[in-house]
């Protein structure tokens, strides 16, 4: 979870048994978007964000072929906290982090 993710999302996922690591827990709240994505990749963790700048970084990496562990994006105003929780739980329990390597997924799921 990047620093822009509301705490209720993180707490609800943790209660549902989803392995979640926040930027706050990792001490990476001050990292620039490119370095945060590098850190998530080094940890083999998909990064959930509501930050359009981080989304732009992931798209740039797709265009240039630069590897990253994957990004899940939800617009701050168009996707509710409940929808984020529901869809992130589905993604976490239905697959493996490797399934999202180099991909950008948008919430809500359709």
Order of alpha helices (4+ residues) and beta strands (2+ residues): alpha-alpha-alpha-beta-alpha-beta-alpha-beta
